[in-house]
Amino acid sequence: MKGKIHPSYFNEAVVTCASCGNTFTTGSTKQSITVEVCYKCHPFYTGEHRFVDSKGRVDAFQKKQQAALKYQSSGTAKKKKEEKSEKKVKSLRELLEES
């Protein structure tokens, strides 16, 4: 076996939460770890109803939902469906008669 290929292990690695500032120790190959959400501020453990979003994905999704509701309420979706259904589809016989 090769020697000295394993990373060093720290028994007292400090984990720091970025949102609430909570710190605790654990074992890790890194001496200090920063996390976005910990067990003290995560909505699942606290029972709060809030979104944990660091990149704005929830806001973008909600904007899309609002735009979709406006689109549906304007009736343009229904008009397009009606226009598609009004077009008569030609049969094979009619296509052959034209040429």
RATAHU-V777989 format. One record per helix or strand of 3 or more residues. SS is the DSSP state (H for helix, E for strand). FROM is the first residue (numbers start at 1). LEN is the number of residues. If there is no record, write none. Layout:
ss=SS from=FROM len=LEN
ss=SS from=FROM len=LEN
//
This chain:
ss=E from=10 len=8
ss=E from=23 len=6
ss=E from=32 len=4
ss=H from=43 len=4
ss=H from=57 len=18
ss=H from=76 len=11
ss=H from=92 len=7
//
